[in-house]
């Protein structure tokens, strides 16, 4: 089974409907006998931009479409939720997230 483990790091929690800043995202994909790691950040700025977060979503979606299972640790309750909040004004990226969330493994 091929899978990609995905996690985000933030500067806090969701408070009063406001998402925390995302400081970085990391993935570790196990595809066949190969392991691929990738870290996303905003050139070490305090927080990732919405464009950077959109790149993360596109990367995960590409793996998902290739048959790789997305695995998270409380992803539905936090990681994907934070991404969705940051990308709520981007219907394309929001649609990709909405497609992945119900089928990922948490």
Contact map, one row per residue, 1 for C-alpha under 8 A:
1110000000000000000000000000001100000000000000000000000000000000000110000000000000000000000000000000000000
1111000000000000000000000000111100000000000000000000000000000000001110000000000000000000000000000000000000
1111100000000000000000000000111000000000000000000000000000000000000111100000000000000000000000000000000000
0111110000000000000000000011110000000000000000000000000000000010000111100000000000000000000000000000000000
0011111000000000000000000011100000000000000000000000000000000000000001110000000000000000000000000000000000
0001111100000000000000001111000000000000000000000000000000000000000001111000000000000000000000000000000000
0000111110000000000000001110000000000000000000000000000000000000000000011010001000000000000000000000000000
0000011111000000000001111100000000000000000000000000000000000000000000000000001000000000000000000000000000
0000001111100000000001111000000000000000000000000000000000000000000000000000000000000000000000000000000000
0000000111111000000111110000000000000000000000000000000000000000000000000000000000000000000000000000000000
0000000011111000000111100000000000000000000000000000000000000000000000000000000000000000000000000000000000
0000000001111100000110000000000000000000000000000000000000000000000000000000000000000000000000000000000000
0000000001111110001100000000000000000000000000000000000000000000000000000000000000000000000000000000000000
0000000000011111111100000000000000000000000000000000000000000000000000000000000001000000000000000000000000
0000000000001111111100000000000000000000000000000000000000000000000000000000000000000000000000000000000000
0000000000000111110000000000000000000000000000000000000000000000000000000000000000000000000000000000000000
0000000000000111111000000000000000000000000000000000000000000000000000000000000000000000000000000000000000
0000000000000111111100000000000000000000000000000000000000000000000000000000000000001000000000000000000000
0000000000001110111110000000000000000000000000000000000000000000000000000000000001001100000000000000000000
0000000001111110011111000000000000000000000000000000000000000000000000000000000001000000000000000000000000
0000000001110000001111100000000000000000000000110000000000000000000000000000000000000000000000000000000000
0000000111100000000111111000000000000000000000110000000000000000000000000000000000000000000000000000000000
0000000111100000000011111000000000000000110011110000000000000000000000000000000000000000000000000000000000
0000000111000000000001111100000000000011110000110000000000000000000000000000000000000000000000000000000000
0000011110000000000001111110000000000011100000000000000100000000000000000000000000000000000000000000000000
0000011100000000000000011111000000001111000000000000000000000000000000000000000000000000000000000000000000
0001111000000000000000001111100000011110000000000000000000000000000000000000000000000000000000000000000000
0001110000000000000000000111110000111100000000000000000000000000000000000000000000000000000000000000000000
0111100000000000000000000011111000111000000000000000000000000000000000000000000000000000000000000000000000
0111000000000000000000000001111111110000000000000000000000000000000000000000000000000000000000000000000000
1110000000000000000000000000111111110000000000000000000000000000000100000000000000000000000000000000000000
1100000000000000000000000000011111000000000000000000000000000000000000000000000000000000000000000000000000
0000000000000000000000000000011111100000000000000000000000000000000000000000000000000000000000000000000000
0000000000000000000000000000011111110000000000000000000000000000000000000000000000000000000000000000000000
0000000000000000000000000001111011111000000000000000000000000000000000000000000000000000000000000000000000
0000000000000000000000000011111001111100000000000000000000000000000000000000000000000000000000000000000000
0000000000000000000000000111100000111110000000000000000000000000000000000000000000000000000000000000000000
0000000000000000000000000111000000011111000000000000000000000000000000000000000000000000000000000000000000
0000000000000000000000011110000000001111100000000000000000000000000000000000000000000000000000000000000000
0000000000000000000000011100000000000111110000000001000100000000000000000000000000000000000000000000000000
0000000000000000000000111000000000000011111110110001000000000000000000000000000000000000000000000000000000
0000000000000000000000110000000000000001111111111001000000000000000000000000000000000000000000000000000000
0000000000000000000000000000000000000000111110000000000000000000000000000000000000000000000000000000000000
0000000000000000000000000000000000000000111111100000000000000000000000000000000000000000000000000000000000
0000000000000000000000100000000000000000111111110000000000000000000000000000000000000000000000000000000000
0000000000000000000000100000000000000000010111110000000000000000000000000000000000000000000000000000000000
0000000000000000000011110000000000000000110111111000000000000000000000000000000000000000000000000000000000
0000000000000000000011110000000000000000110011111101100000000000000000000000000000000000000000000000000000
0000000000000000000000000000000000000000010000111111100000000000000000000000000000000000000000000000000000
0000000000000000000000000000000000000000000000011111110000000000000000000000000000000110000000000000000000
0000000000000000000000000000000000000000000000001111111000000000000000000000000000000000000000000000000000
0000000000000000000000000000000000000001110000011111111100000000000000000000000000000000000000000000000000
0000000000000000000000000000000000000000000000011111111110000000000000000000000000100110000000000000000000
0000000000000000000000000000000000000000000000000111111111000000000000000000000000000010000010000000000000
0000000000000000000000000000000000000000000000000011111111100000000000000000000000000000000000000000000000
0000000000000000000000001000000000000001000000000001111111110000000000000000000000000000000000000000000000
0000000000000000000000000000000000000000000000000000111111111000000000000000000000000000000010011000000000
0000000000000000000000000000000000000000000000000000011111111100000000000000000000000000000010010000000000
0000000000000000000000000000000000000000000000000000001111111110000000000000000000000000000000000000000000
0000000000000000000000000000000000000000000000000000000111111111000001000000000000000000000000000000000000
0000000000000000000000000000000000000000000000000000000011111111100000000000000000000000000000011001000000
0000000000000000000000000000000000000000000000000000000001111111110000000000000000000000000000000000000000
0001000000000000000000000000000000000000000000000000000000111111111110000000000000000000000000000000000000
0000000000000000000000000000000000000000000000000000000000011111111111000000000000000000000000000001000000
0000000000000000000000000000000000000000000000000000000000001111111100000000000000000000000000000000000000
0000000000000000000000000000000000000000000000000000000000000111111100000000000000000000000000000000000000
0100000000000000000000000000000000000000000000000000000000000011111110000000000000000000000000000000000000
1111000000000000000000000000001000000000000000000000000000000011111111000000000000000000000000000000000000
1111000000000000000000000000000000000000000000000000000000000011001111100000000000000000000000000000000110
0011110000000000000000000000000000000000000000000000000000010001000111110000000000000000000000000001000110
0011110000000000000000000000000000000000000000000000000000000000000011111000000000000000000000000000000111
0000111000000000000000000000000000000000000000000000000000000000000001111111000000000000000000000000000111
0000011000000000000000000000000000000000000000000000000000000000000000111110000000000000000000000000000001
0000000000000000000000000000000000000000000000000000000000000000000000011111111000000000000000000000000001
0000001000000000000000000000000000000000000000000000000000000000000000011111111110000000000000000000000001
0000000000000000000000000000000000000000000000000000000000000000000000010111111110000000000000000000100001
0000000000000000000000000000000000000000000000000000000000000000000000000111111110000000000000000000000000
0000000000000000000000000000000000000000000000000000000000000000000000000111111111000000000000000000000000
0000001100000000000000000000000000000000000000000000000000000000000000000111111111100000000000000000000000
0000000000000000000000000000000000000000000000000000000000000000000000000011111111110000000000001000100000
0000000000000000000000000000000000000000000000000000000000000000000000000011111111111000000000000000000000
0000000000000100001100000000000000000000000000000000000000000000000000000000011111111100000000000000000000
0000000000000000000000000000000000000000000000000000100000000000000000000000001111111110000000000000000000
0000000000000000000000000000000000000000000000000000000000000000000000000000000111111111000001001000000000
0000000000000000011000000000000000000000000000000000000000000000000000000000000011111111000000000000000000
0000000000000000001000000000000000000000000000000100100000000000000000000000000001111111100000000000000000
0000000000000000000000000000000000000000000000000100110000000000000000000000000000111111111011000000000000
0000000000000000000000000000000000000000000000000000000000000000000000000000000000011111111001000000000000
0000000000000000000000000000000000000000000000000000000000000000000000000000000000000111111000000000000000
0000000000000000000000000000000000000000000000000000000000000000000000000000000000000011111111000000000000
0000000000000000000000000000000000000000000000000000000000000000000000000000000000000011111111100000000000
0000000000000000000000000000000000000000000000000000000000000000000000000000000000000000011111110000000000
0000000000000000000000000000000000000000000000000000010011000000000000000000000000000010011111111000000000
0000000000000000000000000000000000000000000000000000000000000000000000000000000000010011011111111100000000
0000000000000000000000000000000000000000000000000000000000000000000000000000000000000000001111111110000000
0000000000000000000000000000000000000000000000000000000011001000000000000000000000000000000111111111000000
0000000000000000000000000000000000000000000000000000000010001000000000000000000100010000000011111111100000
0000000000000000000000000000000000000000000000000000000000000000000000000000000000000000000001111111110000
0000000000000000000000000000000000000000000000000000000000000000000000000000000000000000000000111111111000
0000000000000000000000000000000000000000000000000000000000001001000001000000000000000000000000011111111100
0000000000000000000000000000000000000000000000000000000000000000000000000001000100000000000000001111111100
0000000000000000000000000000000000000000000000000000000000000000000000000000000000000000000000000111111100
0000000000000000000000000000000000000000000000000000000000000000000000000000000000000000000000000011111110
0000000000000000000000000000000000000000000000000000000000000000000011110000000000000000000000000001111111
0000000000000000000000000000000000000000000000000000000000000000000011110000000000000000000000000000001111
0000000000000000000000000000000000000000000000000000000000000000000000111111000000000000000000000000000111
